[in-house]
Each structure stands twice: as structure tokens, then as C-alpha cells.
Amino acid sequence: MSNFFQALRLDFIDMCLATRGGINRADLCRAFNICKPQATTDISQFMATYPKAIRYDASAKRFVPTATPYVRYRKHPAKRLLKLLATG
């Protein structure tokens, strides 16, 4: 993990998988005002770190959990999770 902001984005990916049932690059770009290549890098990092957690659904054009219900892979401090929900 390269920095605090990437960790926040990985938490956001995990949260979206748990609460929204999936995520795409546009979700990350909107929530964090980042470019598409950075969003791709973050999703790739999440997939490399937690390979059994996420898969790409080509028909939905988004990344979805591999299992239902989704089991969170990252531990979210309550304050940080609330901030992500408020801003994302």
C-alpha cells in the first residue's frame, strides 16, 4: 500500500462491494476526483490483495463480490467509514 489516500480508496472499494453490491471506475473517480488510470490501479491493487473477494461482471460493466453475502476484507474504523459514506 503506497499511501493513506490509496488505503482510503481501497476501503471505499470494500465498502461499495458490501453496501452497493459492486463498483466501477467511475464510482472511484467521482468519489475521490481521480483519473481513470488511477481508479484502474486501485481496483487492480484490491484484486491482487484480495483475489477471492472480487470479480468483473462484463454484462454489468462493474466489479462485483464473488460471494453473497459479501464478507468484508478490510477493517473500517467507524469514523472513517462514516466519512466515506457521507462523501461517496
Backbone hydrogen bonds, N-H to C=O, Kabsch-Sander energy under -0.5 kcal/mol:
donor,donor_aa,acceptor,acceptor_aa,energy
7,A,3,N,-2.0
8,L,4,F,-2.1
9,R,5,F,-2.1
10,L,6,Q,-2.4
11,D,7,A,-2.2
12,F,8,L,-2.3
13,I,9,R,-2.3
14,D,10,L,-2.2
15,M,11,D,-2.7
16,C,12,F,-2.8
17,L,13,I,-2.3
18,A,14,D,-1.8
19,T,15,M,-3.0
20,R,16,C,-2.3
21,G,16,C,-0.9
22,G,16,C,-1.3
23,I,63,F,-2.3
27,D,24,N,-0.6
28,L,24,N,-1.3
29,C,25,R,-2.6
30,R,26,A,-2.6
31,A,27,D,-2.4
32,F,28,L,-2.2
33,N,29,C,-1.4
34,I,29,C,-0.7
39,A,35,C,-2.0
40,T,36,K,-2.6
41,T,37,P,-2.2
42,D,38,Q,-2.5
43,I,39,A,-2.5
44,S,40,T,-2.5
45,Q,41,T,-2.4
46,F,42,D,-2.3
47,M,43,I,-2.6
48,A,44,S,-2.4
49,T,45,Q,-2.2
50,Y,46,F,-2.9
53,A,50,Y,-1.9
54,I,50,Y,-0.6
55,R,64,V,-2.4
57,D,62,R,-3.0
58,A,56,Y,-0.8
61,K,57,D,-1.5
62,R,57,D,-1.4
63,F,23,I,-3.5
64,V,55,R,-2.9
66,T,53,A,-1.5
72,R,70,Y,-0.6
76,H,74,R,-0.6
81,L,77,P,-2.4
82,L,78,A,-2.4
83,K,79,K,-1.8
84,L,80,R,-2.3
85,L,81,L,-2.4
86,A,82,L,-2.1
87,T,83,K,-2.1
88,G,84,L,-2.8
